[in-house]
Amino acid sequence: MAAQHQPEAQLFASDNTAIITDANDPRLNDRLVEFGHQVTDILEDGGADAEGSTLLNGVFFDSTVQAVTYERSREFDVEDVSPARLHALAAVVRDQFHQGSVLTFRFLPRSSPDATAIEVQTPGVSVQKLHDALAADPAVANELGGGSVTLEGRLIEVAPLSDLGLVKQLVAELGGSWTASTIRYGAEEFV
């Protein structure tokens, strides 16, 4: 897998507030262009440097309906941002778009005492495979909360470091290659 640019941090967010359980729901075709511009403005107005975003197809365990749901979202690469500023900006995005939470991930050296989470990226995974695997194992879905897949078929799974084994198991169930996966360390926060 080719080396990818590693930003200082990432912010994962959506403007969706609906519970979508149908993979053919037309809302899942939204490219979230205006949303992308709005979040980029929030980041830049807040003193951070937004370095672009990636459109994602998400699959999440919704505890209110006890089911696996779909969601279109974006991952934003963020530079020049302190942990406190990243938290504050995520809170603005959360509040402006009426979200339950916004996920942030700060990249850190593996040896950092603050590196308590991982981001695993695995090529060759479809959103349907991710949905089916999580729907088949509600305990895993509940523990991991879900995951996202890029339009090119790259799984992005952010989880506590303590769930590394569970993520590795999920990648295998999805037919992904652990040796082709990129593992990065850092700190996650649901804001």
Secondary structure, 3 states (H helix, E strand, C coil): CCCCCCCCEEEEECCCCCCECCCCCHHHHCCCHHHHHHHHHHHHHCCCEEEEEEEEEEEEEECCCCEEEEEEEEEEEEECCCHHHHHHHHHHHHHHCCCCCCEEEEECCCCCCCCCEEEEEEECCCHHHHHHHHHHCHHHHHHHCEEEEECCCEEEEEEEHHHHHHHHHHHHHCCCCCCCCEEEEEEEEEC
